[in-house]
């Protein structure tokens, strides 16, 4: 079994010792040196780890990031990080300001750059090719050492992820989040080509031109994915600014923001989330977009945040049941192309307070499901909702259906069978004929006004016949 070398402890649990100054040394990644024993051939950064693979391989120096000269945004070099399989260990590409030590079971991070200023965030250029749904991370965190207690506390930072394929270099403005006004004394910045929980071999992250940002008038907040998505609303979210409590929110039906949703053009908000109600005139669009600006003072604002795309969770239509038997029926509904699955409810009452066992929120991937274990001659109700990657739709309309009751079979003599044909005689006007096989599946349904009907049956066997009209309800069994 392959081992994942690192990183859950390394990243998300070991935010312990880091460092910073006004601008990071070698933040343009131009200075590289040839080394045989050091784990930081990228000047000022750690881009390799040592790992004892055991006999007969011994200690390995695993390079986690390499010099890149053909894919750059400025200067002569950038950094290429690629997740690789190294002797059965899946190792994400990585650079950081701290130092990694690994003894085969535990990972430890230490060191970093001294911090004597209070940056508001990072600006960096990146492009990314994820393998098999992987995610890259940019992680920064600032700490302060307390002489009186001998402990170190995290005072701020950010964990920023990239899951989409980014073919060309894109500029990323990533804000820091601070707990309070405490000035940190150490910073660590990390770039990782894969998710630490499930890294995928082949994921490649390029990084160039890193800068710490201090101009809060130009520095944006970070828009976060929408939550509480329905068919007519969602909640827009963003990271709170450490410099202001007021924001401007834009919502539009296009990513260029030329068609704003009424009421959401430069909407002033004093929280870092906002419920967005889509007016009727704008409902039914394929998707929606929002962005945020930070308000500073009376007139100044930041540049706009990144743009978040939102797909609403549209409801679906439940369809009448089919293949009704005495103990089952097929529940049906329309498909929705963007739905991952559907949740089906079946109940004994229209209020859905008494669910049929096993049919409350039953997750189904098809648009038809056979409901079994029912009672004969009983009314049942079903509804369904679509499950999207980003939320759930409201419930559909409610469908009622009654299971068959064919246990009261009585003889009926005005028929005969010959050559796989059922001959019915003396039928009353407006009769409907139902023929079911022994499994309760409806094989023939016929409406007729004639007194004599001939019905061919292709497959030999035992069948149950029901004849309904205005004055009678006849059931009988026949062998063909």
C-alpha positions as CSV (number, residue, x, y, z in Angstrom):
1,X,0.0,0.0,0.0
2,X,1.4,3.4,-0.9
3,X,2.0,5.8,1.9
4,X,1.1,9.5,1.7
5,X,4.2,11.2,2.9
6,X,3.2,14.2,5.0
7,X,1.0,16.5,5.1
8,X,-2.1,16.5,7.1
9,X,-0.1,17.0,10.3
10,X,2.4,19.1,8.5
11,X,0.0,21.7,7.2
12,X,-3.3,21.9,9.0
13,X,-2.2,20.8,12.4
14,X,1.4,22.0,12.7
15,X,0.9,25.8,12.3
16,X,3.5,26.4,14.9
17,X,6.6,28.2,13.8
18,X,7.0,30.7,10.9
19,X,8.6,33.9,9.8
20,X,8.3,37.2,7.9
21,X,9.7,40.6,7.0
22,X,8.5,43.4,4.9
23,X,9.1,41.6,1.6
24,X,10.1,38.0,1.4
25,X,13.7,37.1,0.3
26,X,13.8,35.9,-3.3
27,X,10.1,36.4,-3.7
28,X,10.6,36.5,-7.5
29,X,12.3,33.1,-7.4
30,X,15.2,34.2,-9.5
31,X,18.1,32.9,-7.2
32,X,18.9,29.2,-7.4
33,X,22.0,27.4,-6.3
34,X,23.4,23.9,-6.8
35,X,23.5,21.9,-3.6
36,X,24.2,18.3,-2.6
37,X,23.3,18.3,1.0
38,X,21.0,21.3,1.7
39,X,17.3,21.1,1.3
40,X,16.9,24.6,0.0
41,X,18.4,25.0,-3.4
42,X,15.9,27.8,-4.0
43,X,17.5,30.6,-2.1
44,X,15.6,31.6,1.0
45,X,13.0,28.7,0.6
46,X,12.8,25.1,1.4
47,X,12.2,23.0,-1.7
48,X,13.3,19.5,-0.6
49,X,12.9,17.1,2.3
50,X,15.0,14.2,3.6
51,X,13.2,10.8,4.0
52,X,14.6,7.5,5.3
53,X,13.2,5.0,2.9
54,X,14.9,2.1,4.8
55,X,17.2,-0.6,3.6
56,X,18.5,-0.9,0.8
57,X,17.5,2.6,-0.4
58,X,18.5,4.6,2.7
59,X,18.1,8.3,3.1
60,X,16.6,10.2,0.2
61,X,16.7,13.9,-0.6
62,X,13.3,14.4,-2.3
63,X,13.2,17.5,-4.4
64,X,9.6,18.9,-4.1
65,X,10.1,21.9,-6.4
66,X,12.2,22.7,-9.4
67,X,13.6,25.7,-11.3
68,X,11.4,26.5,-14.3
69,X,12.7,28.7,-17.2
70,X,10.1,28.3,-19.9
71,X,6.9,29.0,-18.0
72,X,7.5,32.4,-16.4
73,X,5.5,35.6,-15.8
74,X,8.6,37.8,-15.1
75,X,12.4,37.5,-15.0
76,X,14.2,34.3,-15.9
77,X,12.7,31.7,-13.5
78,X,9.6,30.5,-11.8
79,X,8.9,27.5,-9.5
80,X,7.4,24.3,-10.8
81,X,5.9,22.0,-8.2
82,X,4.7,18.5,-9.2
83,X,3.2,15.7,-7.1
84,X,5.3,12.5,-7.7
85,X,5.4,8.9,-6.6
86,X,8.8,8.4,-4.9
87,X,9.4,4.7,-4.1
88,X,5.7,4.3,-3.1
89,X,5.5,7.6,-1.3
90,X,3.1,10.2,-2.9
91,X,5.0,13.4,-2.4
92,X,3.3,16.8,-3.3
93,X,5.4,19.5,-4.9
94,X,6.1,22.1,-2.3
95,X,8.1,25.2,-1.3
96,X,8.0,27.0,2.0
97,X,9.9,29.4,4.2
98,X,10.2,27.0,7.1
99,X,12.2,23.7,7.3
100,X,10.6,20.2,7.1
101,X,12.1,17.2,9.0
102,X,10.6,13.7,8.7
103,X,11.8,10.7,10.6
104,X,9.5,8.1,8.9
105,X,6.5,8.7,11.2
106,X,6.3,12.3,12.3
107,X,6.6,15.5,10.3
108,X,7.8,18.7,11.9
109,X,8.0,22.3,10.6
110,X,10.3,24.9,12.1
111,X,11.9,28.1,11.1
112,X,10.8,30.9,8.7
113,X,11.3,34.6,8.2
114,X,11.3,37.3,10.8
115,X,8.2,39.5,10.7
116,X,8.3,43.1,11.7
117,X,5.4,44.5,9.7
118,X,1.7,43.7,9.3
119,X,1.0,42.7,5.6
120,X,-2.6,42.6,4.5
121,X,-2.1,39.7,2.2
122,X,-0.2,38.3,-0.8
123,X,-0.2,38.9,-4.5
124,X,1.2,36.1,-6.6
125,X,0.9,34.7,-10.1
126,X,0.1,31.0,-10.5
127,X,-1.2,28.4,-13.0
128,X,-2.3,24.9,-12.1
129,X,-3.1,21.5,-13.7
130,X,-4.8,19.2,-11.2
131,X,-4.8,15.5,-11.7
132,X,-8.0,13.6,-11.0
133,X,-9.8,16.4,-9.2
134,X,-6.8,17.4,-7.0
135,X,-6.5,20.8,-5.2
136,X,-3.5,23.1,-4.8
137,X,-3.0,25.2,-1.6
138,X,-1.4,28.5,-0.7
139,X,-1.0,28.6,3.1
140,X,0.4,31.5,5.1
141,X,0.4,32.0,8.8
142,X,2.0,34.4,11.3
143,X,2.9,33.7,14.9
144,X,4.2,35.5,17.9
145,X,6.5,34.0,20.6
146,X,5.7,34.9,24.3
147,X,8.8,35.0,26.4
148,X,6.9,34.9,29.7
149,X,5.2,31.5,28.8
150,X,7.6,30.1,26.3
151,X,4.8,29.4,23.9
152,X,4.0,30.6,20.3
153,X,0.5,31.6,19.2
154,X,-0.8,31.9,15.7
155,X,-2.0,35.5,15.1
156,X,-3.2,35.4,11.5
157,X,-2.9,33.7,8.1
158,X,-4.9,32.2,5.3
159,X,-5.5,28.8,3.7
160,X,-6.3,29.4,0.0
161,X,-7.2,26.5,-2.4
162,X,-7.2,26.2,-6.2
163,X,-9.2,23.3,-7.7
164,X,-9.8,24.5,-11.3
165,X,-7.4,24.1,-14.2
166,X,-5.6,27.4,-14.8
167,X,-3.9,27.2,-18.2
168,X,-2.3,30.6,-18.2
169,X,-0.7,32.6,-15.4
170,X,-3.4,34.3,-13.3
171,X,-2.9,37.0,-10.7
172,X,-4.2,36.0,-7.2
173,X,-4.8,38.5,-4.4
174,X,-5.0,36.6,-1.2
175,X,-6.0,38.5,2.0
176,X,-4.7,37.5,5.4
177,X,-7.1,37.1,8.3
178,X,-5.9,38.4,11.7
179,X,-7.3,37.3,15.1
180,X,-6.7,40.7,16.6
181,X,-4.2,43.6,16.5
182,X,-1.3,41.5,17.9
183,X,1.9,42.0,15.8
184,X,3.4,38.7,14.8
185,X,7.2,38.0,14.8
186,X,7.4,35.1,12.4
187,X,5.8,34.1,9.0
188,X,5.7,30.9,7.0
189,X,4.4,30.8,3.4
190,X,3.8,27.5,1.7
191,X,2.8,26.5,-1.8
192,X,1.6,22.9,-2.3
193,X,0.6,21.2,-5.6
194,X,-1.8,18.7,-4.0
195,X,-4.4,18.2,-1.3
196,X,-2.5,17.0,1.8
197,X,-5.3,14.5,2.5
198,X,-5.4,12.8,-0.9
199,X,-2.5,13.9,-3.2
200,X,-2.7,12.8,-6.8
201,X,0.4,12.0,-8.8
202,X,0.8,14.4,-11.8
203,X,-0.7,17.6,-10.3
204,X,1.5,20.6,-11.4
205,X,1.6,24.0,-9.9
206,X,3.6,26.9,-11.2
207,X,4.3,30.0,-9.0
208,X,6.0,33.3,-9.9
209,X,6.3,36.9,-8.7
210,X,5.2,36.8,-5.0
211,X,4.6,40.1,-3.2
212,X,3.3,40.9,0.3
213,X,0.6,43.6,0.1
214,X,0.2,46.6,2.4
215,X,-2.0,49.1,0.5
216,X,-5.5,48.4,2.1
217,X,-7.2,50.9,-0.2
218,X,-6.4,48.6,-3.2
219,X,-6.4,45.3,-1.4
220,X,-9.7,43.3,-1.9
221,X,-11.5,40.8,0.2
222,X,-11.9,37.2,-0.9
223,X,-15.3,36.0,-2.2
224,X,-16.2,32.6,-0.9
225,X,-18.6,30.0,-2.3
226,X,-22.3,30.6,-1.8
227,X,-24.3,28.7,0.8
228,X,-28.0,27.9,1.5
229,X,-28.7,27.7,-2.2
230,X,-32.4,27.3,-3.2
231,X,-34.2,27.8,-6.5
232,X,-34.7,31.5,-5.8
233,X,-32.0,32.6,-3.4
234,X,-28.5,32.0,-2.0
235,X,-26.2,33.4,0.6
236,X,-23.2,35.2,-0.7
237,X,-20.1,35.0,1.5
238,X,-16.6,36.6,1.7
239,X,-13.7,36.9,4.1
240,X,-14.0,39.8,6.6
241,X,-11.6,42.6,6.1
242,X,-9.2,43.5,9.0
243,X,-9.5,47.2,8.0
244,X,-13.2,47.8,7.5
245,X,-16.7,46.5,8.5
246,X,-18.5,47.7,5.4
247,X,-18.7,46.2,1.9
248,X,-20.3,46.7,-1.5
249,X,-21.9,43.6,-3.1
250,X,-22.7,43.2,-6.8
251,X,-24.8,40.3,-8.2
252,X,-25.4,39.8,-11.9
253,X,-26.4,37.3,-14.5
254,X,-23.1,37.6,-16.3
255,X,-19.5,37.4,-15.2
256,X,-18.7,40.8,-16.7
257,X,-21.4,42.4,-14.6
258,X,-23.3,44.2,-17.3
259,X,-26.7,42.9,-16.2
260,X,-27.1,43.5,-12.5
261,X,-29.8,41.8,-10.4
262,X,-32.2,44.5,-9.2
263,X,-31.2,45.7,-5.7
264,X,-27.7,44.2,-5.9
265,X,-25.7,46.8,-7.8
266,X,-23.2,48.3,-5.3
267,X,-25.4,47.2,-2.3
268,X,-23.8,48.5,1.0
269,X,-23.6,45.8,3.6
270,X,-22.1,45.8,7.1
271,X,-21.6,42.0,7.5
272,X,-19.5,39.5,5.5
273,X,-22.4,37.4,4.2
274,X,-25.7,38.4,2.6
275,X,-28.8,36.6,1.5
276,X,-29.6,37.3,-2.2
277,X,-33.2,36.9,-3.3
278,X,-33.5,36.6,-7.1
279,X,-36.5,38.7,-8.3
280,X,-39.0,37.0,-10.5
281,X,-37.8,38.9,-13.6
282,X,-34.3,37.4,-13.2
283,X,-35.2,33.8,-12.3
284,X,-34.5,30.9,-14.6
285,X,-31.0,32.1,-15.6
286,X,-28.4,29.3,-15.9
287,X,-26.2,30.8,-13.3
288,X,-25.4,34.0,-11.3
289,X,-22.3,35.8,-10.3
290,X,-21.2,38.0,-7.3
291,X,-18.3,40.1,-6.3
292,X,-17.4,42.3,-3.3
293,X,-15.5,45.5,-2.6
294,X,-14.3,46.7,0.8
295,X,-15.5,50.2,1.8
296,X,-12.8,52.4,3.4
297,X,-13.9,55.7,5.0
298,X,-16.5,57.8,3.2
299,X,-15.4,57.4,-0.4
300,X,-12.6,54.9,-0.9
301,X,-13.1,51.3,-1.9
302,X,-10.9,48.3,-2.6
303,X,-10.7,46.8,-6.1
304,X,-13.3,44.0,-6.6
305,X,-12.8,40.6,-5.2
306,X,-12.6,37.4,-7.2
307,X,-15.9,36.5,-8.9
308,X,-18.0,33.7,-7.5
309,X,-20.4,31.7,-9.8
310,X,-23.6,30.4,-8.4
311,X,-26.0,27.7,-9.8
312,X,-29.4,27.7,-8.3
313,X,-31.0,24.5,-7.1
314,X,-34.0,24.3,-9.4
315,X,-36.9,21.9,-8.5
316,X,-38.0,19.0,-10.6
317,X,-41.4,17.6,-11.6
318,X,-42.6,14.3,-10.2
319,X,-44.4,12.1,-12.8
320,X,-47.3,9.6,-12.3
321,X,-46.4,6.2,-11.0
322,X,-46.2,3.3,-13.5
323,X,-46.0,-0.5,-13.3
324,X,-48.4,-0.5,-10.3
325,X,-48.9,-3.9,-8.6
326,X,-50.5,-4.9,-5.3
327,X,-47.1,-4.5,-3.4
328,X,-45.1,-2.1,-5.5
329,X,-45.0,0.7,-8.1
330,X,-42.4,2.7,-10.1
331,X,-42.0,6.3,-8.9
332,X,-40.9,8.6,-11.7
333,X,-39.7,12.2,-12.2
334,X,-38.0,14.4,-14.7
335,X,-34.3,14.5,-15.0
336,X,-32.1,17.6,-14.4
337,X,-28.8,17.6,-16.2
338,X,-26.8,19.3,-13.4
339,X,-28.2,17.2,-10.6
340,X,-25.9,14.5,-9.1
341,X,-28.7,12.5,-7.6
342,X,-32.2,12.7,-6.2
343,X,-33.8,12.2,-2.7
344,X,-37.1,10.2,-2.8
345,X,-39.7,10.3,0.0
346,X,-42.7,7.9,0.1
347,X,-45.3,8.3,2.8
348,X,-48.7,7.0,3.9
349,X,-50.1,10.6,4.1
350,X,-49.9,13.7,2.0
351,X,-48.3,15.7,4.8
352,X,-45.3,13.2,4.9
353,X,-45.5,12.6,8.6
354,X,-45.7,8.8,8.2
355,X,-42.9,7.6,5.9
356,X,-42.8,4.1,4.4
357,X,-39.8,2.4,6.1
358,X,-36.7,2.9,4.0
359,X,-38.1,5.7,1.9
360,X,-37.3,8.9,3.7
361,X,-34.7,10.8,1.8
362,X,-33.7,7.7,-0.2
363,X,-30.8,8.8,-2.5
364,X,-31.3,7.6,-6.1
365,X,-29.2,8.3,-9.1
366,X,-31.8,7.3,-11.7
367,X,-35.2,9.1,-12.6
368,X,-37.2,5.9,-11.9
369,X,-37.2,3.9,-8.7
370,X,-39.3,0.8,-7.9
371,X,-40.9,1.2,-4.5
372,X,-41.5,-2.3,-2.9
373,X,-42.8,-3.8,0.3
374,X,-46.2,-2.1,0.1
375,X,-49.7,-3.2,1.0
376,X,-52.4,-4.0,-1.5
377,X,-55.2,-1.5,-2.2
378,X,-53.4,1.3,-0.3
379,X,-52.9,5.0,-1.2
380,X,-49.3,6.2,-1.1
381,X,-47.7,9.5,-1.8
382,X,-44.2,10.4,-3.1
383,X,-42.1,13.5,-3.7
384,X,-38.5,14.0,-4.8
385,X,-35.9,16.7,-4.8
386,X,-32.7,17.2,-6.8
387,X,-29.3,17.0,-5.1
388,X,-26.8,19.3,-6.8
389,X,-23.1,19.6,-6.0
390,X,-23.8,23.0,-4.4
391,X,-27.2,22.4,-2.7
392,X,-30.6,20.8,-2.8
393,X,-33.7,21.8,-4.6
394,X,-37.1,22.3,-3.0
395,X,-39.4,19.3,-3.1
396,X,-41.3,18.5,-6.3
397,X,-45.1,18.2,-6.6
398,X,-46.7,15.3,-4.8
399,X,-47.9,12.2,-6.6
400,X,-50.5,9.9,-5.1
401,X,-51.0,6.3,-6.3
402,X,-53.0,3.3,-5.2
403,X,-51.7,-0.2,-5.2
404,X,-53.8,-2.9,-6.8
405,X,-56.1,-5.2,-5.0
406,X,-56.3,-8.5,-6.9
407,X,-56.7,-10.9,-4.0
408,X,-60.5,-11.0,-4.5
409,X,-60.5,-13.0,-7.7
410,X,-63.9,-14.3,-8.9
411,X,-64.8,-16.3,-11.9
412,X,-65.9,-14.6,-15.1
413,X,-67.4,-16.9,-17.8
414,X,-67.8,-14.6,-20.8
415,X,-64.4,-15.3,-22.2
416,X,-62.4,-18.0,-23.8
417,X,-58.8,-18.5,-24.9
418,X,-57.6,-19.8,-28.3
419,X,-54.2,-19.6,-30.0
420,X,-52.7,-17.1,-27.5
421,X,-55.7,-14.8,-27.9
422,X,-58.1,-13.8,-25.1
423,X,-61.7,-13.4,-26.3
424,X,-63.9,-11.2,-24.1
425,X,-67.7,-11.1,-24.7
426,X,-70.7,-9.1,-23.4
427,X,-68.6,-6.1,-22.3
428,X,-70.5,-3.1,-21.2
429,X,-69.8,0.3,-22.8
430,X,-66.8,2.4,-21.8
431,X,-64.9,-0.5,-20.3
432,X,-61.2,-0.5,-19.5
433,X,-59.3,-3.7,-19.6
434,X,-56.1,-4.3,-17.6
435,X,-54.0,-7.4,-17.9
436,X,-51.2,-8.1,-15.4
437,X,-48.6,-10.9,-15.3
438,X,-48.0,-12.9,-12.2
439,X,-45.4,-10.4,-11.0
440,X,-48.0,-7.7,-11.0
441,X,-46.6,-5.9,-14.1
442,X,-49.2,-4.3,-16.4
443,X,-48.8,-5.8,-19.9
444,X,-51.9,-4.5,-21.6
445,X,-54.4,-1.7,-21.1
446,X,-57.3,-1.2,-23.5
447,X,-60.3,1.1,-23.5
448,X,-63.3,-0.1,-25.6
449,X,-66.9,0.7,-26.4
450,X,-67.5,-2.6,-28.2
451,X,-69.1,-5.6,-26.5
452,X,-66.6,-8.2,-27.9
453,X,-62.8,-7.8,-27.8
454,X,-60.0,-10.0,-28.9
455,X,-56.6,-9.4,-27.2
456,X,-53.5,-11.3,-28.3
457,X,-51.1,-12.4,-25.6
458,X,-47.6,-13.1,-26.9
459,X,-46.2,-15.1,-23.9
460,X,-47.8,-18.1,-22.4
461,X,-48.5,-18.0,-18.7
462,X,-51.0,-17.0,-16.0
463,X,-52.5,-13.5,-16.1
464,X,-54.9,-11.5,-14.0
465,X,-57.5,-9.5,-15.8
466,X,-59.4,-6.5,-14.5
467,X,-62.4,-5.0,-16.3
468,X,-63.7,-1.7,-15.1
469,X,-66.7,0.4,-16.3
470,X,-69.4,2.6,-14.8
471,X,-71.3,-0.2,-13.1
472,X,-68.8,-3.1,-12.4
473,X,-65.3,-3.9,-11.4
474,X,-64.5,-7.5,-12.4
475,X,-61.3,-9.4,-11.7
476,X,-60.4,-12.9,-12.8
477,X,-57.5,-15.2,-13.6
478,X,-56.7,-16.7,-16.9
479,X,-54.2,-19.2,-18.3
480,X,-52.8,-18.8,-21.8
